[in-house]
Amino acid sequence: MSTTLRPPAGVDAAAMGLLRDMLEENFAVHTAQLTELTVYGRMPGHGGYGPLTLDEWAAHHRREIADSADALRRMADGTYGLCRICHRAIPAGLLRAVPHAERCVPCRRLP
């Protein structure tokens, strides 16, 4: 993805590049895992997995893919690192721990 990235508050350009790399890797890993699970689901005996287990794992990988893609879109449109609820900056430490975070700490506590 070749876009000009505006780093959020407390995140320098180098860290922003690392966050983007983490998100792209997460997207690729979970896409590969989802592909593998899809193959297992079509095999006789489901590759040794129960159908419900495969469905649960597939749902998990789809969520991870969607979260990563959404964060990469927010990077591209300049809203990455801003809370979707209160529009304040998400702390850099939270972004490093959860690169696809879309809410600040206080708003994460909301239902």
The first five atom37 places (N, CA, C, CB, O) and aatype in JSON, in Angstrom:
{
  "aatype": [12, 15, 16, 16, 10, 1, 14, 14, 0, 7, 19, 3, 0, 0, 0, 12, 7, 10, 10, 1, 3, 12, 10, 6, 6, 2, 13, 0, 19, 8, 16, 0, 5, 10, 16, 6, 10, 16, 19, 18, 7, 1, 12, 14, 7, 8, 7, 7, 18, 7, 14, 10, 16, 10, 3, 6, 17, 0, 0, 8, 8, 1, 1, 6, 9, 0, 3, 15, 0, 3, 0, 10, 1, 1, 12, 0, 3, 7, 16, 18, 7, 10, 4, 1, 9, 4, 8, 1, 0, 9, 14, 0, 7, 10, 10, 1, 0, 19, 14, 8, 0, 6, 1, 4, 19, 14, 4, 1, 1, 10, 14],
  "atom_mask": [
    [1, 1, 1, 1, 1],
    [1, 1, 1, 1, 1],
    [1, 1, 1, 1, 1],
    [1, 1, 1, 1, 1],
    [1, 1, 1, 1, 1],
    [1, 1, 1, 1, 1],
    [1, 1, 1, 1, 1],
    [1, 1, 1, 1, 1],
    [1, 1, 1, 1, 1],
    [1, 1, 1, 0, 1],
    [1, 1, 1, 1, 1],
    [1, 1, 1, 1, 1],
    [1, 1, 1, 1, 1],
    [1, 1, 1, 1, 1],
    [1, 1, 1, 1, 1],
    [1, 1, 1, 1, 1],
    [1, 1, 1, 0, 1],
    [1, 1, 1, 1, 1],
    [1, 1, 1, 1, 1],
    [1, 1, 1, 1, 1],
    [1, 1, 1, 1, 1],
    [1, 1, 1, 1, 1],
    [1, 1, 1, 1, 1],
    [1, 1, 1, 1, 1],
    [1, 1, 1, 1, 1],
    [1, 1, 1, 1, 1],
    [1, 1, 1, 1, 1],
    [1, 1, 1, 1, 1],
    [1, 1, 1, 1, 1],
    [1, 1, 1, 1, 1],
    [1, 1, 1, 1, 1],
    [1, 1, 1, 1, 1],
    [1, 1, 1, 1, 1],
    [1, 1, 1, 1, 1],
    [1, 1, 1, 1, 1],
    [1, 1, 1, 1, 1],
    [1, 1, 1, 1, 1],
    [1, 1, 1, 1, 1],
    [1, 1, 1, 1, 1],
    [1, 1, 1, 1, 1],
    [1, 1, 1, 0, 1],
    [1, 1, 1, 1, 1],
    [1, 1, 1, 1, 1],
    [1, 1, 1, 1, 1],
    [1, 1, 1, 0, 1],
    [1, 1, 1, 1, 1],
    [1, 1, 1, 0, 1],
    [1, 1, 1, 0, 1],
    [1, 1, 1, 1, 1],
    [1, 1, 1, 0, 1],
    [1, 1, 1, 1, 1],
    [1, 1, 1, 1, 1],
    [1, 1, 1, 1, 1],
    [1, 1, 1, 1, 1],
    [1, 1, 1, 1, 1],
    [1, 1, 1, 1, 1],
    [1, 1, 1, 1, 1],
    [1, 1, 1, 1, 1],
    [1, 1, 1, 1, 1],
    [1, 1, 1, 1, 1],
    [1, 1, 1, 1, 1],
    [1, 1, 1, 1, 1],
    [1, 1, 1, 1, 1],
    [1, 1, 1, 1, 1],
    [1, 1, 1, 1, 1],
    [1, 1, 1, 1, 1],
    [1, 1, 1, 1, 1],
    [1, 1, 1, 1, 1],
    [1, 1, 1, 1, 1],
    [1, 1, 1, 1, 1],
    [1, 1, 1, 1, 1],
    [1, 1, 1, 1, 1],
    [1, 1, 1, 1, 1],
    [1, 1, 1, 1, 1],
    [1, 1, 1, 1, 1],
    [1, 1, 1, 1, 1],
    [1, 1, 1, 1, 1],
    [1, 1, 1, 0, 1],
    [1, 1, 1, 1, 1],
    [1, 1, 1, 1, 1],
    [1, 1, 1, 0, 1],
    [1, 1, 1, 1, 1],
    [1, 1, 1, 1, 1],
    [1, 1, 1, 1, 1],
    [1, 1, 1, 1, 1],
    [1, 1, 1, 1, 1],
    [1, 1, 1, 1, 1],
    [1, 1, 1, 1, 1],
    [1, 1, 1, 1, 1],
    [1, 1, 1, 1, 1],
    [1, 1, 1, 1, 1],
    [1, 1, 1, 1, 1],
    [1, 1, 1, 0, 1],
    [1, 1, 1, 1, 1],
    [1, 1, 1, 1, 1],
    [1, 1, 1, 1, 1],
    [1, 1, 1, 1, 1],
    [1, 1, 1, 1, 1],
    [1, 1, 1, 1, 1],
    [1, 1, 1, 1, 1],
    [1, 1, 1, 1, 1],
    [1, 1, 1, 1, 1],
    [1, 1, 1, 1, 1],
    [1, 1, 1, 1, 1],
    [1, 1, 1, 1, 1],
    [1, 1, 1, 1, 1],
    [1, 1, 1, 1, 1],
    [1, 1, 1, 1, 1],
    [1, 1, 1, 1, 1],
    [1, 1, 1, 1, 1],
    [1, 1, 1, 1, 1]
  ],
  "atom_positions": [
    [[0.86, -1.16, 0.0], [0.0, 0.0, 0.0], [0.91, 1.23, 0.0], [-0.98, 0.0, 1.23], [1.7, 1.41, 0.92]],
    [[0.79, 2.04, -1.01], [1.66, 3.22, -1.09], [0.82, 4.48, -0.92], [2.42, 3.25, -2.44], [0.31, 5.05, -1.88]],
    [[0.7, 4.89, 0.32], [-0.04, 6.11, 0.63], [0.82, 6.98, 1.53], [-1.4, 5.79, 1.31], [1.75, 6.49, 2.18]],
    [[0.52, 8.25, 1.55], [1.19, 9.15, 2.48], [0.48, 9.03, 3.82], [1.18, 10.62, 1.96], [-0.72, 9.28, 3.93]],
    [[1.23, 8.63, 4.83], [0.64, 8.39, 6.14], [0.88, 9.57, 7.06], [1.21, 7.13, 6.76], [2.0, 10.06, 7.18]],
    [[-0.19, 10.03, 7.7], [-0.08, 11.06, 8.72], [-0.07, 10.36, 10.07], [-1.24, 12.12, 8.63], [-1.09, 9.8, 10.48]],
    [[1.07, 10.39, 10.76], [1.11, 9.71, 12.05], [0.2, 10.38, 13.07], [2.54, 9.68, 12.58], [0.11, 11.6, 13.12]],
    [[-0.48, 9.56, 13.9], [-1.28, 10.13, 14.98], [-0.37, 10.71, 16.06], [-2.21, 9.07, 15.59], [0.84, 10.48, 16.04]],
    [[-0.94, 11.45, 16.97], [-0.18, 12.07, 18.06], [0.63, 11.02, 18.81], [-1.12, 12.81, 19.04], [0.11, 9.97, 19.17]],
    [[1.9, 11.31, 19.04], [2.77, 10.42, 19.79], [3.37, 9.29, 18.98], [0.0, 0.0, 0.0], [4.09, 8.45, 19.53]],
    [[3.09, 9.24, 17.69], [3.63, 8.18, 16.83], [4.42, 8.84, 15.71], [2.48, 7.27, 16.25], [3.87, 9.62, 14.93]],
    [[5.72, 8.54, 15.64], [6.53, 9.14, 14.58], [6.36, 8.35, 13.28], [8.03, 9.2, 14.99], [5.73, 7.29, 13.27]],
    [[6.92, 8.87, 12.2], [6.74, 8.26, 10.88], [7.3, 6.84, 10.83], [7.41, 9.12, 9.81], [6.72, 5.97, 10.19]],
    [[8.43, 6.6, 11.5], [9.02, 5.25, 11.51], [8.09, 4.27, 12.21], [10.4, 5.27, 12.19], [7.87, 3.16, 11.73]],
    [[7.55, 4.68, 13.35], [6.62, 3.81, 14.08], [5.35, 3.57, 13.26], [6.26, 4.43, 15.45], [4.79, 2.48, 13.28]],
    [[4.92, 4.59, 12.55], [3.73, 4.45, 11.7], [3.98, 3.4, 10.62], [3.34, 5.8, 11.06], [3.1, 2.59, 10.32]],
    [[5.17, 3.41, 10.05], [5.52, 2.4, 9.06], [5.51, 1.0, 9.65], [0.0, 0.0, 0.0], [5.05, 0.05, 9.01]],
    [[6.02, 0.88, 10.88], [6.0, -0.43, 11.55], [4.58, -0.89, 11.84], [6.81, -0.37, 12.85], [4.26, -2.07, 11.68]],
    [[3.73, 0.03, 12.26], [2.33, -0.31, 12.51], [1.64, -0.77, 11.22], [1.57, 0.89, 13.11], [0.89, -1.74, 11.22]],
    [[1.91, -0.07, 10.14], [1.35, -0.47, 8.84], [1.84, -1.86, 8.46], [1.74, 0.55, 7.73], [1.05, -2.7, 8.01]],
    [[3.15, -2.12, 8.65], [3.7, -3.44, 8.35], [3.04, -4.52, 9.2], [5.22, -3.45, 8.57], [2.73, -5.61, 8.7]],
    [[2.81, -4.23, 10.48], [2.15, -5.2, 11.36], [0.74, -5.5, 10.88], [2.11, -4.66, 12.81], [0.31, -6.66, 10.86]],
    [[0.02, -4.47, 10.48], [-1.35, -4.66, 10.0], [-1.37, -5.45, 8.7], [-2.04, -3.31, 9.81], [-2.22, -6.32, 8.51]],
    [[-0.45, -5.14, 7.8], [-0.4, -5.87, 6.53], [-0.04, -7.33, 6.76], [0.62, -5.22, 5.58], [-0.59, -8.22, 6.11]],
    [[0.89, -7.59, 7.68], [1.26, -8.97, 8.0], [0.08, -9.71, 8.64], [2.49, -9.01, 8.94], [-0.2, -10.85, 8.29]],
    [[-0.61, -9.05, 9.56], [-1.77, -9.66, 10.2], [-2.83, -10.01, 9.16], [-2.36, -8.71, 11.27], [-3.43, -11.08, 9.21]],
    [[-3.06, -9.1, 8.23], [-4.02, -9.34, 7.15], [-3.61, -10.57, 6.34], [-4.12, -8.11, 6.23], [-4.44, -11.44, 6.06]],
    [[-2.33, -10.65, 5.97], [-1.85, -11.77, 5.15], [-1.92, -13.09, 5.9], [-0.41, -11.5, 4.7], [-2.34, -14.1, 5.34]],
    [[-1.5, -13.1, 7.16], [-1.51, -14.34, 7.96], [-2.93, -14.86, 8.12], [-0.87, -14.09, 9.34], [-3.18, -16.05, 7.93]],
    [[-3.85, -13.99, 8.47], [-5.22, -14.44, 8.7], [-5.92, -14.82, 7.4], [-6.02, -13.37, 9.42], [-6.81, -15.68, 7.4]],
    [[-5.55, -14.18, 6.29], [-6.09, -14.57, 4.99], [-5.62, -15.98, 4.64], [-5.67, -13.57, 3.9], [-6.4, -16.8, 4.17]],
    [[-4.34, -16.26, 4.88], [-3.81, -17.6, 4.61], [-4.48, -18.64, 5.5], [-2.28, -17.62, 4.82], [-4.82, -19.73, 5.04]],
    [[-4.68, -18.31, 6.77], [-5.33, -19.24, 7.69], [-6.78, -19.5, 7.27], [-5.29, -18.69, 9.13], [-7.25, -20.64, 7.33]],
    [[-7.48, -18.47, 6.85], [-8.86, -18.64, 6.41], [-8.92, -19.51, 5.16], [-9.51, -17.26, 6.13], [-9.8, -20.36, 5.03]],
    [[-7.98, -19.32, 4.25], [-7.91, -20.15, 3.05], [-7.7, -21.61, 3.43], [-6.78, -19.67, 2.12], [-8.36, -22.5, 2.89]],
    [[-6.79, -21.85, 4.36], [-6.51, -23.22, 4.81], [-7.76, -23.84, 5.45], [-5.34, -23.22, 5.81], [-8.08, -25.0, 5.18]],
    [[-8.45, -23.09, 6.28], [-9.66, -23.61, 6.91], [-10.75, -23.91, 5.88], [-10.18, -22.62, 7.94], [-11.51, -24.87, 6.04]],
    [[-10.82, -23.1, 4.85], [-11.8, -23.33, 3.79], [-11.51, -24.65, 3.09], [-11.78, -22.18, 2.77], [-12.43, -25.4, 2.76]],
    [[-10.23, -24.93, 2.86], [-9.84, -26.21, 2.25], [-10.23, -27.36, 3.17], [-8.32, -26.24, 1.95], [-10.8, -28.35, 2.72]],
    [[-9.91, -27.23, 4.46], [-10.27, -28.28, 5.42], [-11.78, -28.53, 5.44], [-9.79, -27.91, 6.83], [-12.22, -29.67, 5.53]],
    [[-12.54, -27.47, 5.34], [-13.99, -27.6, 5.38], [-14.55, -28.38, 4.21], [0.0, 0.0, 0.0], [-15.64, -28.95, 4.31]],
    [[-13.82, -28.42, 3.12], [-14.27, -29.15, 1.93], [-13.76, -30.58, 1.89], [-13.84, -28.42, 0.68], [-14.18, -31.36, 1.04]],
    [[-12.86, -30.92, 2.79], [-12.29, -32.27, 2.82], [-13.24, -33.23, 3.53], [-10.91, -32.26, 3.52], [-13.98, -32.83, 4.43]],
    [[-13.21, -34.51, 3.12], [-13.96, -35.5, 3.9], [-13.41, -35.52, 5.33], [-13.87, -36.92, 3.24], [-12.2, -35.59, 5.52]],
    [[-14.27, -35.46, 6.3], [-13.82, -35.44, 7.69], [-13.31, -34.09, 8.13], [0.0, 0.0, 0.0], [-12.84, -33.95, 9.26]],
    [[-13.4, -33.09, 7.27], [-13.03, -31.7, 7.6], [-11.59, -31.56, 8.11], [-13.98, -31.15, 8.64], [-11.32, -30.72, 8.96]],
    [[-10.7, -32.38, 7.6], [-9.29, -32.27, 8.0], [-9.06, -32.56, 9.47], [0.0, 0.0, 0.0], [-8.08, -32.1, 10.05]],
    [[-9.96, -33.32, 10.08], [-9.81, -33.66, 11.49], [-10.47, -32.66, 12.43], [0.0, 0.0, 0.0], [-10.44, -32.86, 13.65]],
    [[-11.05, -31.61, 11.89], [-11.73, -30.6, 12.72], [-13.24, -30.8, 12.63], [-11.35, -29.17, 12.26], [-13.76, -31.24, 11.6]],
    [[-13.93, -30.5, 13.7], [-15.39, -30.51, 13.67], [-15.9, -29.3, 12.9], [0.0, 0.0, 0.0], [-15.25, -28.26, 12.91]],
    [[-17.05, -29.42, 12.22], [-17.58, -28.3, 11.45], [-17.79, -27.03, 12.28], [-18.88, -28.7, 10.81], [-17.54, -25.93, 11.8]],
    [[-18.25, -27.18, 13.52], [-18.46, -25.99, 14.35], [-17.14, -25.33, 14.71], [-19.22, -26.37, 15.64], [-17.05, -24.1, 14.75]],
    [[-16.11, -26.13, 14.97], [-14.79, -25.58, 15.26], [-14.27, -24.8, 14.06], [-13.79, -26.7, 15.65], [-13.74, -23.7, 14.21]],
    [[-14.42, -25.39, 12.87], [-13.99, -24.69, 11.66], [-14.73, -23.37, 11.49], [-14.2, -25.58, 10.42], [-14.13, -22.36, 11.14]],
    [[-16.03, -23.39, 11.74], [-16.83, -22.16, 11.62], [-16.36, -21.09, 12.6], [-18.31, -22.46, 11.85], [-16.27, -19.91, 12.25]],
    [[-16.06, -21.49, 13.84], [-15.6, -20.54, 14.85], [-14.24, -19.95, 14.47], [-15.5, -21.21, 16.23], [-14.03, -18.74, 14.57]],
    [[-13.33, -20.81, 14.02], [-12.02, -20.32, 13.61], [-12.13, -19.41, 12.39], [-11.07, -21.5, 13.3], [-11.47, -18.38, 12.31]],
    [[-12.97, -19.8, 11.43], [-13.16, -18.97, 10.24], [-13.71, -17.6, 10.62], [-14.1, -19.66, 9.24], [-13.26, -16.58, 10.09]],
    [[-14.66, -17.56, 11.54], [-15.22, -16.28, 11.98], [-14.14, -15.42, 12.64], [-16.39, -16.51, 12.97], [-14.09, -14.21, 12.42]],
    [[-13.28, -16.04, 13.44], [-12.18, -15.31, 14.08], [-11.26, -14.7, 13.02], [-11.37, -16.25, 15.01], [-10.91, -13.52, 13.11]],
    [[-10.87, -15.5, 12.03], [-9.96, -14.99, 10.99], [-10.63, -13.91, 10.15], [-9.49, -16.14, 10.09], [-9.97, -12.95, 9.76]],
    [[-11.91, -14.04, 9.87], [-12.62, -12.99, 9.13], [-12.63, -11.67, 9.91], [-14.08, -13.42, 8.83], [-12.45, -10.6, 9.33]],
    [[-12.84, -11.76, 11.24], [-12.81, -10.53, 12.07], [-11.42, -9.89, 12.02], [-13.19, -10.86, 13.54], [-11.31, -8.67, 11.88]],
    [[-10.38, -10.7, 12.15], [-9.01, -10.16, 12.12], [-8.71, -9.51, 10.77], [-7.99, -11.28, 12.4], [-8.11, -8.43, 10.71]],
    [[-9.14, -10.15, 9.69], [-8.94, -9.59, 8.35], [-9.67, -8.26, 8.23], [-9.42, -10.59, 7.25], [-9.11, -7.28, 7.75]],
    [[-10.92, -8.23, 8.65], [-11.72, -7.0, 8.57], [-11.12, -5.89, 9.43], [-13.17, -7.27, 9.0], [-11.06, -4.74, 9.01]],
    [[-10.68, -6.23, 10.65], [-10.07, -5.22, 11.54], [-8.8, -4.64, 10.92], [-9.76, -5.84, 12.91], [-8.59, -3.43, 10.97]],
    [[-7.96, -5.51, 10.35], [-6.72, -5.04, 9.74], [-7.01, -4.17, 8.52], [-5.83, -6.23, 9.34], [-6.41, -3.11, 8.34]],
    [[-7.94, -4.62, 7.67], [-8.29, -3.85, 6.48], [-8.86, -2.49, 6.85], [-9.3, -4.63, 5.62], [-8.54, -1.49, 6.22]],
    [[-9.7, -2.46, 7.87], [-10.29, -1.2, 8.32], [-9.2, -0.25, 8.84], [-11.34, -1.46, 9.42], [-9.23, 0.94, 8.53]],
    [[-8.26, -0.77, 9.61], [-7.18, 0.08, 10.13], [-6.32, 0.61, 8.98], [-6.3, -0.72, 11.13], [-5.91, 1.77, 9.01]],
    [[-6.04, -0.22, 7.99], [-5.26, 0.24, 6.84], [-6.02, 1.31, 6.06], [-4.92, -0.95, 5.91], [-5.41, 2.26, 5.56]],
    [[-7.34, 1.17, 5.96], [-8.15, 2.22, 5.31], [-8.08, 3.53, 6.11], [-9.64, 1.77, 5.18], [-7.97, 4.61, 5.54]],
    [[-8.14, 3.4, 7.45], [-8.05, 4.6, 8.28], [-6.68, 5.26, 8.12], [-8.3, 4.26, 9.76], [-6.58, 6.49, 8.15]],
    [[-5.63, 4.46, 7.96], [-4.31, 5.04, 7.7], [-4.33, 5.83, 6.4], [-3.22, 3.94, 7.64], [-3.82, 6.95, 6.33]],
    [[-4.93, 5.24, 5.38], [-4.96, 5.89, 4.07], [-5.78, 7.18, 4.07], [-5.54, 4.93, 3.04], [-5.43, 8.13, 3.38]],
    [[-6.85, 7.21, 4.85], [-7.68, 8.43, 4.84], [-7.33, 9.42, 5.95], [-9.13, 8.05, 4.97], [-7.98, 10.46, 6.08]],
    [[-6.3, 9.1, 6.74], [-5.81, 10.05, 7.73], [-6.53, 10.04, 9.06], [0.0, 0.0, 0.0], [-6.33, 10.94, 9.88]],
    [[-7.39, 9.05, 9.31], [-8.1, 8.99, 10.58], [-7.55, 7.93, 11.53], [-9.56, 8.73, 10.33], [-8.08, 7.74, 12.62]],
    [[-6.49, 7.25, 11.12], [-5.89, 6.22, 11.97], [-5.36, 6.87, 13.25], [-4.74, 5.47, 11.23], [-4.74, 7.93, 13.22]],
    [[-5.62, 6.22, 14.37], [-5.13, 6.73, 15.65], [-6.09, 7.68, 16.33], [0.0, 0.0, 0.0], [-5.8, 8.19, 17.42]],
    [[-7.24, 7.94, 15.71], [-8.27, 8.77, 16.32], [-9.42, 7.88, 16.76], [-8.77, 9.88, 15.33], [-9.86, 7.01, 16.01]],
    [[-9.91, 8.1, 17.96], [-11.01, 7.32, 18.51], [-12.28, 7.55, 17.68], [-11.26, 7.69, 20.0], [-12.62, 8.7, 17.37]],
    [[-12.95, 6.49, 17.32], [-14.18, 6.6, 16.54], [-15.34, 7.17, 17.36], [-14.57, 5.25, 15.99], [-16.33, 7.63, 16.79]],
    [[-15.22, 7.13, 18.68], [-16.3, 7.61, 19.54], [-16.11, 9.1, 19.88], [-16.38, 6.78, 20.83], [-16.97, 9.93, 19.58]],
    [[-14.97, 9.42, 20.5], [-14.75, 10.79, 21.0], [-13.82, 11.61, 20.1], [-14.18, 10.73, 22.4], [-13.67, 12.81, 20.31]],
    [[-13.19, 10.98, 19.12], [-12.31, 11.64, 18.15], [-11.01, 12.16, 18.75], [-13.04, 12.77, 17.5], [-10.32, 12.97, 18.13]],
    [[-10.68, 11.71, 19.97], [-9.38, 12.05, 20.56], [-8.34, 11.04, 20.1], [-9.46, 12.09, 22.12], [-8.67, 9.98, 19.57]],
    [[-7.07, 11.4, 20.31], [-5.98, 10.5, 19.9], [-5.98, 9.24, 20.76], [-4.63, 11.22, 20.01], [-6.17, 9.29, 21.97]],
    [[-5.75, 8.1, 20.1], [-5.57, 6.83, 20.79], [-4.11, 6.8, 21.23], [-5.94, 5.58, 19.87], [-3.23, 7.09, 20.42]],
    [[-3.81, 6.47, 22.49], [-2.42, 6.46, 22.95], [-1.53, 5.56, 22.09], [-2.36, 6.01, 24.41], [-1.93, 4.48, 21.66]],
    [[-0.31, 6.03, 21.86], [0.65, 5.29, 21.03], [0.88, 3.89, 21.57], [1.97, 6.04, 20.94], [1.01, 2.94, 20.8]],
    [[0.94, 3.74, 22.89], [1.15, 2.42, 23.49], [0.03, 1.45, 23.15], [0.0, 0.0, 0.0], [0.28, 0.26, 22.92]],
    [[-1.19, 1.94, 23.13], [-2.32, 1.08, 22.76], [-2.23, 0.68, 21.29], [-3.66, 1.79, 23.05], [-2.51, -0.46, 20.94]],
    [[-1.85, 1.62, 20.44], [-1.7, 1.3, 19.02], [-0.6, 0.27, 18.79], [-1.42, 2.57, 18.21], [-0.72, -0.59, 17.93]],
    [[0.49, 0.36, 19.57], [1.55, -0.64, 19.43], [1.07, -2.01, 19.88], [2.8, -0.22, 20.26], [1.42, -3.03, 19.28]],
    [[0.26, -2.05, 20.93], [-0.25, -3.33, 21.45], [-1.38, -3.88, 20.58], [-0.74, -3.16, 22.89], [-1.47, -5.09, 20.36]],
    [[-2.23, -3.0, 20.1], [-3.4, -3.39, 19.3], [-3.44, -2.46, 18.09], [-4.75, -3.32, 20.14], [-4.18, -1.47, 18.1]],
    [[-2.66, -2.76, 17.03], [-2.57, -1.83, 15.9], [-3.9, -1.49, 15.23], [-1.66, -2.39, 14.88], [-4.03, -0.44, 14.61]],
    [[-4.89, -2.37, 15.36], [-6.19, -2.07, 14.73], [-7.16, -1.38, 15.7], [-6.81, -3.35, 14.21], [-8.35, -1.27, 15.4]],
    [[-6.66, -0.92, 16.86], [-7.53, -0.26, 17.84], [-8.26, 0.92, 17.19], [-6.71, 0.23, 19.06], [-7.67, 1.7, 16.45]],
    [[-9.55, 1.01, 17.48], [-10.33, 2.11, 16.93], [-10.98, 2.97, 18.0], [-11.4, 1.57, 16.01], [-11.68, 3.94, 17.69]],
    [[-10.74, 2.62, 19.27], [-11.28, 3.42, 20.38], [-10.18, 3.66, 21.41], [-12.49, 2.71, 21.04], [-9.33, 2.81, 21.63]],
    [[-10.21, 4.84, 22.04], [-9.27, 5.17, 23.1], [-9.62, 4.36, 24.35], [-9.29, 6.7, 23.41], [-10.65, 3.69, 24.39]],
    [[-8.77, 4.42, 25.36], [-8.96, 3.61, 26.57], [-10.31, 3.91, 27.25], [-7.83, 3.87, 27.56], [-11.05, 2.97, 27.53]],
    [[-10.66, 5.17, 27.51], [-11.96, 5.4, 28.16], [-13.14, 4.89, 27.33], [-12.14, 6.9, 28.44], [-14.1, 4.34, 27.87]],
    [[-13.08, 5.07, 26.02], [-14.19, 4.65, 25.17], [-14.23, 3.13, 24.99], [-14.09, 5.32, 23.8], [-15.29, 2.57, 24.7]],
    [[-13.1, 2.46, 25.16], [-13.09, 0.99, 25.09], [-13.9, 0.39, 26.24], [-11.64, 0.45, 25.12], [-14.39, -0.73, 26.14]],
    [[-14.03, 1.14, 27.32], [-14.78, 0.65, 28.49], [-16.28, 0.79, 28.31], [-14.34, 1.4, 29.73], [-17.06, 0.22, 29.08]],
    [[-16.69, 1.55, 27.31], [-18.13, 1.74, 27.06], [-18.71, 0.46, 26.47], [-18.37, 2.94, 26.1], [-18.01, -0.28, 25.78]],
    [[-19.98, 0.19, 26.74], [-20.61, -1.03, 26.18], [-20.76, -0.95, 24.67], [-21.97, -1.27, 26.81], [-21.26, -1.89, 24.06]]
  ]
}
